[in-house]
Amino acid sequence: MPKEIMGILTYTADETAAILGVTKRTLISYLKTGKIVAGKIGGRWAITEKQIKDFITQGSIIDNRPGSTAGMFEPGKK
C-alpha cells in the first residue's frame, strides 16, 4: 500500500517491482544505475508515483537533480 509523504504517494521497492512486473533485484539494479531515480527514507527506497509513471512512459527517468548530466539528450545520437 503506497505511503503518502507530504502529499506525494511513495511506493516501496517491493510494491514498485510488482507494479512494473520485474523482480525486486531488477528494480534495485534500475535504482542503482539511475534508470529510475529515487531516494531512501529511513534506509528504505521510496519511489514516487510520478517516477513510476515516467519510467513506464519514457523507459527511464531523467535525473533532474542540480548538476546531473544523467539522461541528457544529445541531438543526432540514439
N, CA, C and O of each residue as an XYZ file, in Angstrom:
312
protein
N       0.846     -1.175      0.000
C       0.000      0.000      0.000
C       0.890      1.237      0.000
O       1.770      1.368      0.850
N       0.667      2.140     -0.946
C       1.518      3.334     -1.001
C       1.395      4.178      0.258
O       0.375      4.177      0.948
N       2.468      4.890      0.524
C       2.509      5.772      1.685
C       2.544      7.206      1.184
O       3.259      7.525      0.234
N       1.768      8.067      1.826
C       1.758      9.473      1.431
C       2.711     10.246      2.319
O       2.595     10.218      3.544
N       3.652     10.935      1.698
C       4.619     11.766      2.404
C       4.502     13.171      1.837
O       4.802     13.404      0.666
N       4.072     14.089      2.656
C       3.891     15.490      2.254
C       3.051     15.614      0.984
O       3.357     16.422      0.108
N       1.997     14.813      0.890
C       1.096     14.874     -0.249
C       1.564     14.130     -1.482
O       0.914     14.194     -2.526
N       2.693     13.417     -1.380
C       3.235     12.672     -2.517
C       3.142     11.178     -2.220
O       3.625     10.715     -1.187
N       2.518     10.423     -3.133
C       2.432      8.979     -2.955
C       3.789      8.343     -3.230
O       4.401      8.593     -4.268
N       4.252      7.527     -2.300
C       5.510      6.804     -2.487
C       5.267      5.313     -2.329
O       4.374      4.880     -1.601
N       6.077      4.550     -3.024
C       5.973      3.092     -3.012
C       7.294      2.494     -2.567
O       8.354      3.087     -2.767
N       7.226      1.323     -1.967
C       8.430      0.592     -1.573
C       9.009     -0.088     -2.813
O       8.393     -0.108     -3.879
N      10.196     -0.636     -2.646
C      10.822     -1.374     -3.751
C       9.976     -2.582     -4.129
O       9.811     -2.871     -5.314
N       9.443     -3.285     -3.152
C       8.601     -4.455     -3.444
C       7.354     -4.059     -4.228
O       6.996     -4.709     -5.210
N       6.694     -2.988     -3.788
C       5.484     -2.520     -4.469
C       5.788     -2.071     -5.891
O       5.044     -2.386     -6.819
N       6.875     -1.340     -6.059
C       7.249     -0.838     -7.386
C       7.608     -1.984     -8.313
O       7.220     -1.978     -9.482
N       8.339     -2.961     -7.816
C       8.695     -4.124     -8.635
C       7.427     -4.837     -9.117
O       7.340     -5.242    -10.276
N       6.457     -4.985     -8.230
C       5.198     -5.640     -8.604
C       4.451     -4.829     -9.660
O       3.913     -5.397    -10.611
N       4.415     -3.522     -9.502
C       3.740     -2.648    -10.466
C       4.389     -2.775    -11.847
O       3.691     -2.853    -12.858
N       5.709     -2.796    -11.887
C       6.442     -2.848    -13.153
C       6.578     -4.255    -13.718
O       6.976     -4.428    -14.870
N       6.250     -5.263    -12.912
C       6.344     -6.647    -13.375
C       7.774     -7.142    -13.497
O       8.084     -7.961    -14.362
N       8.648     -6.640    -12.624
C      10.041     -7.087    -12.597
C      10.349     -7.615    -11.201
O       9.572     -7.423    -10.266
N      11.481     -8.277    -11.073
C      11.876     -8.752     -9.751
C      12.405     -7.574     -8.939
O      12.767     -6.534     -9.490
N      12.443     -7.755     -7.640
C      12.991     -6.708     -6.781
C      14.463     -6.492     -7.119
O      14.948     -5.361     -7.086
N      15.163     -7.552     -7.439
C      16.580     -7.451     -7.795
C      16.777     -6.574     -9.040
O      17.688     -5.747     -9.085
N      15.921     -6.760    -10.040
C      15.980     -5.938    -11.247
C      15.680     -4.485    -10.912
O      16.369     -3.585    -11.391
N      14.668     -4.250    -10.102
C      14.325     -2.885     -9.717
C      15.485     -2.214     -8.994
O      15.803     -1.059     -9.277
N      16.116     -2.920     -8.071
C      17.259     -2.351     -7.344
C      18.375     -2.003     -8.328
O      19.056     -0.992     -8.160
N      18.563     -2.830     -9.344
C      19.555     -2.537    -10.377
C      19.196     -1.242    -11.105
O      20.066     -0.407    -11.350
N      17.914     -1.071    -11.451
C      17.457      0.161    -12.094
C      17.749      1.363    -11.202
O      18.182      2.409    -11.685
N      17.512      1.213     -9.906
C      17.724      2.316     -8.966
C      19.204      2.652     -8.830
O      19.578      3.824     -8.806
N      20.040      1.631     -8.742
C      21.472      1.858     -8.550
C      22.159      2.427     -9.788
O      23.150      3.150     -9.680
N      21.631      2.101    -10.958
C      22.237      2.594    -12.194
C      21.620      3.905    -12.663
O      22.084      4.494    -13.639
N      20.585      4.364    -11.980
C      19.954      5.626    -12.338
C      18.881      5.521    -13.405
O      18.367      6.539    -13.867
N      18.537      4.302    -13.804
C      17.457      4.130    -14.773
C      16.151      4.644    -14.169
O      15.300      5.191    -14.871
N      16.010      4.461    -12.876
C      14.935      5.079    -12.100
C      15.624      5.849    -10.982
O      16.450      5.301    -10.252
N      15.276      7.122    -10.856
C      15.873      7.945     -9.812
C      14.920      7.992     -8.634
O      13.760      8.378     -8.778
N      15.405      7.602     -7.482
C      14.590      7.605     -6.260
C      15.515      7.846     -5.081
O      16.734      7.919     -5.232
N      14.928      7.964     -3.930
C      15.725      8.191     -2.736
C      15.371      7.203     -1.648
O      14.394      6.460     -1.741
N      16.179      7.214     -0.631
C      15.916      6.359      0.519
C      15.429      7.218      1.674
O      15.956      8.300      1.932
N      14.435      6.724      2.348
C      13.924      7.356      3.555
C      13.975      6.294      4.641
O      13.349      5.241      4.525
N      14.723      6.579      5.689
C      14.859      5.596      6.760
C      15.487      4.298      6.303
O      15.172      3.229      6.827
N      16.388      4.389      5.313
C      17.080      3.193      4.832
C      16.290      2.369      3.837
O      16.760      1.317      3.402
N      15.110      2.815      3.467
C      14.281      2.082      2.506
C      14.028      2.952      1.278
O      13.876      4.170      1.380
N      13.985      2.301      0.120
C      13.712      3.032     -1.107
C      12.312      3.608     -1.061
O      11.379      2.947     -0.604
N      12.160      4.837     -1.531
C      10.861      5.493     -1.667
C      10.766      5.989     -3.109
O      11.453      6.931     -3.502
N       9.903      5.339     -3.889
C       9.755      5.663     -5.295
C       8.408      6.353     -5.461
O       7.379      5.815     -5.052
N       8.409      7.536     -6.057
C       7.154      8.276     -6.183
C       6.326      7.751     -7.346
O       6.825      7.110     -8.270
N       5.044      8.054     -7.254
C       4.124      7.675     -8.318
C       4.562      8.292     -9.644
O       4.487      7.641    -10.687
N       5.016      9.538     -9.609
C       5.480     10.218    -10.822
C       6.690      9.498    -11.421
O       6.776      9.344    -12.639
N       7.621      9.059    -10.578
C       8.799      8.361    -11.089
C       8.407      7.055    -11.775
O       9.001      6.674    -12.783
N       7.410      6.375    -11.226
C       6.939      5.127    -11.844
C       6.274      5.430    -13.183
O       6.548      4.762    -14.180
N       5.398      6.441    -13.207
C       4.720      6.806    -14.460
C       5.724      7.249    -15.515
O       5.607      6.873    -16.682
N       6.708      8.046    -15.114
C       7.733      8.491    -16.065
C       8.508      7.308    -16.625
O       8.789      7.265    -17.823
N       8.853      6.359    -15.784
C       9.584      5.186    -16.242
C       8.756      4.406    -17.261
O       9.279      3.954    -18.280
N       7.471      4.253    -16.981
C       6.593      3.498    -17.884
C       6.479      4.203    -19.230
O       6.530      3.555    -20.276
N       6.327      5.513    -19.211
C       6.115      6.237    -20.467
C       7.408      6.550    -21.214
O       7.403      6.634    -22.442
N       8.513      6.723    -20.491
C       9.775      7.108    -21.122
C      10.800      5.992    -21.176
O      11.767      6.078    -21.933
N      10.607      4.957    -20.393
C      11.566      3.860    -20.355
C      12.694      4.082    -19.378
O      13.440      3.155    -19.060
N      12.824      5.296    -18.902
C      13.795      5.603    -17.863
C      13.447      6.962    -17.293
O      12.622      7.691    -17.846
N      14.068      7.287    -16.211
C      13.815      8.543    -15.540
C      14.989      9.468    -15.798
O      16.141      9.042    -15.730
N      14.713     10.717    -16.089
C      15.766     11.705    -16.252
C      16.060     12.289    -14.884
O      15.154     12.730    -14.178
N      17.304     12.289    -14.522
C      17.738     12.814    -13.225
C      17.773     14.333    -13.317
O      18.640     14.903    -13.979
N      16.830     14.978    -12.652
C      16.734     16.435    -12.701
C      17.445     17.118    -11.549
O      17.271     18.318    -11.338
N      18.249     16.366    -10.796
C      18.950     16.984     -9.679
C      19.984     17.969    -10.203
O      20.593     17.734    -11.247
N      20.187     19.074     -9.483
C      21.165     20.064     -9.929
C      22.534     19.437    -10.189
O      23.036     18.660     -9.377
N      23.127     19.781    -11.323
C      24.459     19.298    -11.664
C      24.493     17.950    -12.352
O      25.550     17.524    -12.817
N      23.349     17.261    -12.428
C      23.335     15.943    -13.033
C      23.312     16.038    -14.565
O      22.654     16.904    -15.142
N      24.042     15.130    -15.197
C      24.008     15.055    -16.649
C      23.364     13.752    -17.096
O      23.326     13.453    -18.289
N      22.855     12.971    -16.139
C      22.212     11.698    -16.463
C      20.980     11.952    -17.318
O      20.176     12.832    -17.012
N      20.838     11.202    -18.358
C      19.662     11.300    -19.215
C      19.675     12.501    -20.156
O      18.651     12.826    -20.755
N      20.812     13.155    -20.290
C      20.887     14.307    -21.172
C      20.730     13.852    -22.615
O      21.328     12.855    -23.021
N      19.944     14.561    -23.378
C      19.699     14.232    -24.780
C      20.708     14.945    -25.662
O      20.910     16.154    -25.552
N      21.324     14.189    -26.521
C      22.257     14.780    -27.471
C      21.665     14.588    -28.873
O      21.523     13.451    -29.323
N      21.320     15.671    -29.568
C      20.745     15.551    -30.896
C      21.627     14.709    -31.822
O      22.853     14.814    -31.811
N      20.967     13.875    -32.616
C      21.689     13.049    -33.575
C      22.229     11.751    -32.999
O      22.772     10.932    -33.740
N      22.091     11.542    -31.685
C      22.581     10.289    -31.076
C      21.395      9.493    -30.582
O      20.400     10.038    -30.105
N      21.533      8.186    -30.710
C      20.467      7.288    -30.236
C      20.879      6.626    -28.960
O      20.119      5.834    -28.402
